[in-house]
Structures are given as structure tokens and as C-alpha cells.
Amino acid sequence: MRIASEIELGNKNEVPRLVPSVPASLDPSSLALDLAVVVEGPSELTMHWAALEFRGTIPEAPPKIVRIIWMGVEIAALTVPASR
């Protein structure tokens, strides 16, 4: 499974990452991913868009919903289109 998007950040040294939430969602039809922002390199305060991607294998059936969590708060719930 691949999930890709962009996120707006306020410092050039911030790098976004999506990682599986721990603990995982109790609902098997939902995949929870944590958004982590890692600081790398020299600081430069400026708004910019950064690529964001998650790649991983999903056991059994693919999820119907992907939930993005940042600092313990759900910031997005994305519906996964049905496979053709």
C-alpha cells in the first residue's frame, strides 16, 4: 500500500514522516498512521510544502479508512477507494 501527499511546514529543516501508530487501530478496517516531523539541518523559518509518503504491506484485506494522527489527535480520515 502506498499513501502519498504533501504537507505545509513552517521551517525548511522539518521533514515529515508517516509511521504505523503504536498501538495499532483496534478496527481491522482502519489503518492508523502517526505523522512525525523530524528536524534535520540548519533552521530557516519559511513556509513550504514537503512530500509525505507511507509504503507498507497490509495484512489480509486493505483498510477502508486511513487515519492520520498528529500529537495524539486525528487530523485526517481518508477513505480508501475499493479495489477494481
C-alpha positions, -999 to 999 in steps of 0.1 A, spaced: 0 0 0 12 35 -8 -1 67 6 13 100 -7 5 136 -2 21 170 7 21 189 40 28 225 47 55 232 72 70 263 87 107 256 88 130 243 60 147 219 84 114 200 91 110 166 74 76 148 77 72 111 81 42 87 83 47 56 105 22 30 117 6 40 150 15 21 181 -7 6 193 -24 -1 160 -61 5 154 -84 -20 170 -107 -17 140 -93 -40 112 -109 -19 85 -89 12 97 -52 19 94 -38 45 118 -6 63 109 13 88 130 26 119 114 61 127 128 81 158 120 118 153 122 142 183 125 173 179 102 199 206 93 200 243 98 169 262 107 153 286 81 118 299 91 98 298 59 65 282 49 70 254 24 53 222 11 71 189 17 63 155 2 48 129 26 47 92 18 40 58 35 47 25 20 39 -7 37 24 -41 34 -11 -45 48 -20 -79 63 -51 -96 50 -77 -71 35 -67 -35 27 -82 -9 51 -113 11 42 -101 42 61 -67 56 68 -65 78 99 -36 103 102 -27 111 138 -5 140 149 4 145 186 -24 122 196 -51 139 176 -67 127 144 -61 153 118 -74 134 87 -95 104 79 -91 93 43 -115 68 26 -96 42 6 -113 35 -28 -124 -1 -34 -101 -22 -55 -112 -29 -90 
